[in-house]
Amino acid sequence: MSAGRLWKIFRLNVKQMYSRWFLALIAFIFATSFMASASARRPENYSSLFAGLGSVALLLAISGPFGSLSLVKSEVDFVFSTPADPLVVYIAKTAASAVLPLFLLAAYTAPLPRPDAASYAEYAASLIFDTAFFALMAGASSLVPIHRRILYAAPPIAVAAATLVRPELSPLYGLVHPSPAYVAYSGAAAALAFLATPRGHLDELAANAYGVLAPHGVLAPPGLGGAARVARPARIGPTPWRAVWTTSVNGAVHMRLGGPRGGLVVLRRVNAFKVILPLSAASAAVYYLVLKSLPRADFLVTFVSFFYVSVFSFQYAGSTVASDRLWLSVAAEPARYFRLRMLARAAIAAISLAPWAAVYALESLSYPPAAYLVPAVAALALTLPAASWLAAAYSGLPQMRELGLSQSQFRFTLRIALASFLYLIFAVSLSVPYFLSFASLNAPASTPLLRPAADVTSAASLALSAAFFYLTTYSPWASSIWSWFVNKLSEDGYV
């Protein structure tokens, strides 16, 4: 394929992924951060700079497997009906998705002083290669089946960990101290990420996205028959609550048997607790081990852990609305359906976040401020169910229909920027009691004032979260809220 056609596909993907106002917003933020970064220009502050850069890398690494790079229905139906090479389409989509990683990495490192023109060139090369590394790994992990995404997320997480612990071992070190060696290091990482592209899976999506080609030797699961395409119906029970609970806990996951260019697609029901709860417990255990290995970083590590738990819990909880079948759900008694659905989602959130509440309670035995994050986790469980769905509807999250194919490309707009900003404020507000407790620990003279303030703000945040949960479930205004929700999803093409 010619470079001109590749450029056209890239431009098309950029227009589909980002609105002009969103691009203008991130350009404005970048310019503002560039002009206000005088403190980052002093070499003595580079330790905090690496901490921020590592946190950004960790954000990119963890969000990669949940990215929006997977192919959409229009591409399967139209783009791949042309002679377009699936690998070229993938590269163009990956390049378009690299806008945000490029902005985040450059916002931290572009303002730093460089001694000469050669160092600026080395920095630019390192920035391009590092951005390509994160974009390619995120793209690959968003295409492969769920059980393989952890493998693709491991290298970016390792890079983020190295940036936080030993920056000189990370390819991102070249963004702060450019050199030919780190340019080669970053280039090698980007090349390995490109070689890790799941080309067989790309061919499968291009030629057999709907799973209708079953080659000889590929068998359906036992008991489902040779032409089975769907999972067996779950036993949902005789009551509406049992039906909502069963469909909330047991999700349908698309699996491919065989391929490439031939495979049978079936649906398996997976209990959410068998996936989310072990991941939550494992991440909480890793956090506790990291905390014990960095005894002087209690404040920062604890806050960052809660911040990431809040952000990614919200991201995952919001994404589940894409799999909901709107008109099947609200065909009868919509108000009752949403009340029961929010109760089920709140219970799932509470159980899934329980390991983090437990680890913060355990940490509080040696670090008292962590105790204030236990009610913060409870407040999070009360607000996640409704807030995440409402934010997803407001942001325009596209629906997932046939065989897990999104109906349209997810688009970054000012709406999603506003929704994300408001939720970040909420996540930080839940941490205010923790900040006050930490301040009282380090300023004993202010303890009589700060400790009661921490108690009051903690109780207030929990009470407000409970009030929000009541507002979206049992209050007289709940039906109006969910009526807007249904209308907004209908406008976005949900069925």
C-alpha positions in Angstrom: 0.0 0.0 0.0 1.3 3.5 -0.9 2.3 6.0 1.7 -0.5 8.3 0.4 -3.2 5.8 1.2 -1.7 5.0 4.6 -1.8 8.7 5.3 -5.5 8.9 4.3 -6.4 6.0 6.6 -4.5 7.7 9.4 -6.3 11.0 8.9 -9.6 9.1 8.7 -8.9 7.4 12.1 -7.8 10.7 13.7 -11.1 12.3 12.6 -13.1 9.4 13.9 -11.3 9.2 17.3 -11.0 12.9 18.2 -13.1 15.9 17.8 -11.4 19.2 16.8 -12.3 20.8 20.1 -10.8 17.9 22.0 -7.5 18.2 20.1 -7.6 22.0 20.7 -8.1 21.3 24.4 -5.1 19.0 24.8 -3.0 21.4 22.7 -4.0 24.2 25.1 -3.2 22.1 28.1 0.2 21.2 26.7 1.1 24.8 25.9 0.0 25.8 29.4 2.0 23.1 31.1 5.0 24.0 28.9 4.9 27.6 30.0 4.3 26.8 33.6 7.1 24.2 33.9 9.9 26.4 35.1 10.3 24.2 38.3 10.8 21.1 36.2 13.8 22.7 34.5 16.0 22.3 37.6 17.9 19.0 37.7 17.4 18.7 41.5 13.7 18.1 40.8 14.3 15.2 38.4 13.5 12.6 41.0 9.9 13.9 41.3 9.8 14.2 37.5 10.6 10.5 37.2 7.9 9.7 39.7 5.4 11.6 37.6 6.7 10.0 34.4 6.4 6.5 35.9 2.9 7.2 37.0 1.9 8.3 33.5 3.6 5.1 32.1 1.7 3.0 34.6 -1.6 4.7 33.6 -0.8 3.9 29.9 0.2 0.3 30.7 -2.9 -0.5 32.7 -5.4 1.3 30.4 -3.9 -0.4 27.3 -5.8 -3.7 27.7 -9.1 -1.8 28.0 -8.4 0.5 25.1 -10.8 1.3 22.2 -8.5 0.2 19.4 -10.4 -3.0 18.5 -12.0 -3.1 15.1 -15.5 -1.8 14.7 -18.3 -3.2 12.7 -18.0 -0.6 9.8 -14.4 -1.7 9.2 -15.3 -5.3 9.2 -18.2 -4.8 6.8 -16.6 -2.2 4.5 -12.9 -1.6 4.9 -12.0 -5.3 4.8 -14.2 -5.9 1.8 -11.5 -3.9 -0.1 -7.9 -5.1 -0.9 -6.7 -3.1 2.2 -4.0 -4.9 4.1 -5.2 -5.6 7.7 -1.7 -4.8 9.1 -1.7 -1.4 7.4 -5.1 -0.6 8.8 -3.9 -1.7 12.2 -0.7 0.5 11.9 -2.8 3.5 10.9 -5.2 3.0 13.8 -2.4 2.6 16.2 -0.7 5.8 15.0 -4.0 7.6 15.4 -4.4 6.2 19.0 -0.8 7.4 19.8 -2.0 11.1 20.1 -2.8 10.8 23.8 0.4 8.9 24.9 2.4 11.4 22.9 0.8 14.3 24.7 1.2 12.7 28.1 4.8 11.9 27.7 5.7 15.2 26.0 3.9 17.2 28.7 6.3 15.9 31.3 9.5 16.0 29.3 9.3 18.5 26.4 10.0 21.6 28.6 13.3 20.2 29.9 16.5 22.0 28.8 18.8 20.3 26.2 22.4 21.2 25.8 22.6 21.2 22.0 20.7 20.5 18.8 21.8 16.9 18.8 20.2 16.3 22.2 16.9 17.7 20.9 17.0 15.3 17.9 17.8 12.4 20.3 14.9 13.5 22.5 12.5 13.6 19.6 13.5 10.1 18.4 13.2 8.7 21.9 9.7 10.3 22.3 8.5 8.8 19.0 9.9 5.4 19.8 8.5 5.4 23.4 5.1 6.5 22.2 5.1 3.8 19.5 6.0 1.2 22.2 3.0 2.1 24.4 0.6 2.5 21.5 1.6 -0.8 19.8 1.4 -2.8 23.1 -2.0 -1.2 23.9 -3.3 -1.9 20.4 -2.1 -5.5 20.5 -3.6 -6.1 24.0 -7.0 -4.7 23.0 -7.2 -7.1 20.0 -6.3 -10.4 21.7 -8.6 -12.5 23.9 -8.9 -11.4 27.5 -6.7 -14.2 28.9 -3.8 -13.1 26.7 -4.1 -9.4 27.5 -2.1 -9.8 30.8 0.9 -11.0 28.7 0.8 -7.9 26.5 0.3 -5.6 29.5 3.4 -7.0 31.3 6.1 -5.2 29.3 4.6 -1.7 29.7 4.1 -2.4 33.4 7.7 -3.4 33.7 8.8 -0.2 32.0 6.6 1.8 34.3 8.0 0.0 37.4 11.6 0.5 36.2 10.9 4.3 35.7 9.6 4.5 39.3 12.3 2.4 41.0 15.4 2.6 38.8 14.9 5.2 36.0 18.2 4.5 34.3 16.9 1.0 33.5 13.9 2.3 31.7 13.7 3.4 28.0 11.9 6.5 29.3 15.1 7.7 30.9 16.1 9.0 27.4 13.3 11.5 27.5 15.0 13.2 30.4 18.6 12.5 29.6 18.7 12.0 25.8 21.6 9.9 24.4 22.2 7.6 21.3 22.2 4.6 23.6 18.7 5.4 24.9 17.5 6.1 21.4 18.6 2.6 20.4 17.0 1.2 23.6 13.7 2.9 22.9 13.8 1.9 19.2 14.5 -1.8 20.2 11.5 -1.7 22.5 9.2 -0.2 19.8 10.5 -2.9 17.3 9.7 -5.7 19.7 6.3 -4.2 20.3 5.7 -4.2 16.5 6.9 -7.8 16.2 4.4 -8.7 19.0 1.5 -7.7 16.8 -1.1 -10.5 16.7 -1.0 -10.8 12.9 -2.9 -14.1 12.9 -5.7 -12.5 14.9 -5.7 -9.5 12.5 -6.1 -11.9 9.6 -8.9 -13.7 11.5 -10.8 -10.4 12.1 -10.3 -9.3 8.5 -11.5 -12.6 7.0 -13.7 -14.1 9.6 -14.8 -11.6 12.2 -18.3 -13.1 12.5 -16.9 -16.6 13.0 -18.8 -18.3 10.2 -15.8 -20.2 8.8 -15.1 -23.3 10.7 -12.2 -25.2 9.0 -11.9 -29.0 9.2 -10.7 -30.1 12.5 -12.2 -27.3 14.6 -14.9 -28.6 16.9 -17.5 -26.8 18.9 -17.6 -27.3 22.7 -19.0 -30.6 23.8 -22.7 -30.7 24.2 -23.4 -27.6 22.0 -23.5 -29.3 18.6 -21.4 -28.6 15.5 -23.1 -25.3 14.6 -23.3 -23.8 18.0 -22.7 -20.1 18.2 -24.2 -19.1 21.6 -23.8 -20.2 25.2 -26.4 -22.1 27.0 -29.0 -19.9 28.7 -28.1 -19.2 32.3 -30.6 -20.3 35.0 -31.9 -16.9 36.0 -34.3 -17.9 38.7 -38.0 -17.2 39.3 -37.8 -13.6 40.6 -36.8 -10.3 38.9 -34.0 -9.9 41.4 -32.5 -13.3 40.6 -32.8 -12.5 36.9 -31.0 -9.2 37.3 -28.4 -10.6 39.6 -27.6 -13.5 37.3 -27.2 -11.4 34.2 -25.1 -8.9 36.2 -22.7 -11.5 37.5 -22.5 -13.8 34.5 -21.2 -12.1 31.4 -21.0 -13.5 27.9 -17.5 -13.7 26.5 -16.8 -14.3 22.9 -14.2 -17.1 22.2 -12.7 -18.3 18.9 -12.0 -21.9 18.2 -9.4 -22.2 15.5 -8.1 -19.6 13.1 -6.5 -17.7 11.5 -8.8 -17.2 8.5 -11.1 -19.8 9.9 -12.6 -20.4 13.2 -15.8 -20.9 15.1 -17.0 -18.2 17.4 -18.9 -19.3 20.5 -20.1 -17.5 23.6 -19.2 -18.6 27.1 -20.7 -17.3 30.3 -18.1 -16.2 32.8 -18.7 -15.4 36.4 -17.4 -11.9 37.1 -16.2 -12.8 40.6 -13.9 -15.5 39.1 -12.1 -12.8 37.2 -12.4 -9.5 39.0 -12.1 -10.7 42.6 -8.7 -12.6 42.0 -7.4 -9.6 40.1 -8.4 -7.2 42.9 -6.9 -9.4 45.6 -3.7 -10.0 43.6 -3.2 -6.2 42.9 -3.9 -5.4 46.6 -1.3 -8.0 47.7 1.2 -6.5 45.2 0.5 -3.1 46.5 1.1 -4.2 50.1 4.4 -5.8 49.2 5.5 -2.6 47.3 4.5 -0.5 50.3 6.6 -2.6 52.6 9.6 -2.4 50.3 9.3 1.5 50.2 8.7 2.4 53.8 9.4 6.1 53.3 6.9 6.5 50.5 3.7 5.6 52.5 1.9 8.8 51.6 2.5 8.9 47.9 2.2 5.1 47.2 -1.0 4.9 49.2 -2.6 7.8 47.5 -1.6 6.7 44.0 -3.0 3.2 44.7 -6.4 4.6 45.7 -6.4 7.0 42.8 -5.7 4.2 40.3 -8.3 1.9 41.9 -10.9 4.6 41.6 -10.0 5.5 38.0 -9.9 2.0 36.6 -12.9 0.8 38.6 -14.9 3.6 37.1 -13.5 2.9 33.6 -14.5 -0.8 33.8 -17.8 -0.2 35.4 -18.8 2.3 32.7 -17.7 0.0 29.9 -20.3 -2.6 30.9 -23.1 -0.5 29.6 -21.9 -1.2 26.0 -23.0 -4.8 26.4 -26.4 -4.1 27.7 -29.5 -4.8 25.5 -31.5 -1.6 26.2 -34.9 -2.5 24.9 -34.9 -6.0 26.3 -34.0 -4.6 29.7 -36.5 -1.8 29.8 -39.4 -3.5 28.0 -41.3 -3.8 31.3 -41.0 -1.9 34.5 -37.9 0.2 33.6 -37.8 1.9 37.0 -37.7 -1.4 38.8 -35.1 -2.8 36.4 -32.7 0.1 37.0 -33.2 -0.1 40.8 -32.4 -3.8 40.8 -29.5 -3.4 38.4 -27.9 -0.7 40.6 -28.4 -2.8 43.7 -26.7 -5.7 41.9 -23.9 -3.5 40.6 -23.3 -2.0 44.0 -23.0 -5.5 45.6 -20.6 -6.5 42.9 -18.5 -3.4 43.4 -18.4 -3.8 47.2 -17.3 -7.4 46.9 -14.7 -6.6 44.2 -13.3 -3.7 46.2 -13.3 -5.6 49.5 -9.6 -6.7 49.2 -8.6 -3.0 49.0 -10.6 -2.0 52.0 -9.0 -4.9 53.9 -5.4 -4.0 52.8 -6.0 -0.3 53.8 -7.3 -1.5 57.2 -4.3 -3.7 57.6 -2.0 -0.8 56.6 -3.6 1.5 59.2 -2.1 -0.6 62.0 1.3 0.9 61.2 0.2 4.0 59.1 -3.0 5.5 60.7 -4.0 7.8 57.8 -4.8 4.7 55.6 -7.8 4.0 57.8 -9.6 6.9 56.2 -9.4 5.1 52.8 -11.7 2.3 54.1 -14.8 4.5 54.1 -13.6 6.0 50.9 -13.7 2.6 49.2 -17.2 2.1 50.6 -18.2 5.5 49.1 -16.7 4.4 45.8 -18.8 1.2 45.8 -22.0 3.3 46.3 -21.3 5.8 43.5 -19.7 3.6 40.9 -22.9 1.7 39.7 -24.9 4.7 38.6 -22.2 7.4 38.0 -20.2 5.2 35.6 -23.2 4.3 33.5 -24.4 7.9 33.4 -21.0 9.2 32.5 -20.7 6.5 29.7 -24.0 7.6 28.3 -23.0 11.2 28.4 -19.7 10.5 26.7 -21.3 8.6 23.9 -19.8 5.1 24.5 -20.8 3.0 21.4 -22.7 -0.3 21.8 -21.2 -3.7 21.4 -23.4 -6.1 19.4 -22.6 -9.0 17.1 -19.7 -11.0 18.4 -18.3 -8.2 20.5 -17.9 -5.8 17.6 -18.4 -2.1 18.5 -20.9 -0.3 16.3 -18.7 2.7 15.9 -15.3 4.1 16.8 -15.1 5.6 20.3 -14.7 9.3 19.9 -12.8 11.6 22.3 -14.8 14.8 22.7 -15.2 17.6 25.2 -17.9 15.6 26.8 -15.6 12.8 27.8 -13.0 15.4 28.9 -15.6 17.0 31.2 -16.8 13.7 32.5 -13.3 12.5 33.2 -12.4 15.8 34.9 -15.4 15.7 37.2 -14.7 12.1 38.2 -11.0 12.9 38.9 -12.3 15.7 41.2 -14.6 13.2 42.9 -11.7 10.7 43.4 -9.5 13.3 44.9 -12.3 14.6 47.1 -12.7 11.1 48.6 -9.0 11.3 49.5 -9.4 14.6 51.5 -9.8 12.9 54.9 -6.6 10.9 54.1 -4.8 14.2 53.3 -6.0 15.8 56.6 -5.0 12.8 58.6 -1.6 12.8 57.1 -1.2 16.5 57.8 -2.2 16.0 61.4 0.4 13.2 61.7 3.2 15.5 60.5 2.0 18.6 62.4 1.2 17.5 65.9 0.3 21.0 67.0 -2.6 21.0 64.5 -3.9 17.6 65.4 -6.8 18.9 67.6 -8.1 20.7 64.5 -7.1 18.4 61.6 -8.2 15.1 63.1 -11.8 16.1 63.7 -11.9 17.7 60.2 -10.7 14.4 58.8 -13.5 12.5 60.7 -16.2 15.0 59.5 -15.1 15.0 55.9 -14.9 11.2 55.8 -18.4 10.9 57.3 -19.7 13.6 54.9 -18.3 11.9 51.8 -19.8 8.6 52.8 -23.2 10.2 53.6 -23.2 12.0 50.2 -22.4 8.8 48.4 -25.2 7.1 50.2 -27.5 10.0 49.2 -26.4 9.7 45.6 -27.1 6.0 45.7 -30.6 6.6 47.1 -31.2 9.3 44.5 -30.5 6.9 41.6 -32.4 3.9 43.0 -35.3 4.7 45.4 -36.0 8.4 45.1 -38.9 9.9 43.1 -36.3 11.5 40.8 -34.7 8.2 39.8 -37.2 7.5 37.0 -36.4 10.9 35.5 -32.6 10.2 35.7 -32.9 6.8 34.0 -35.4 8.2 31.4 -32.7 10.6 30.3 -30.2 7.7 30.3 -32.4 5.6 28.0 -33.1 8.5 25.7 -29.4 9.4 25.4 -28.4 5.8 24.6 -31.2 5.6 22.0 -29.8 8.7 20.3 -26.5 6.9 20.2 -28.0 3.9 18.4 -28.4 1.5 21.3 -31.1 -1.2 20.7 
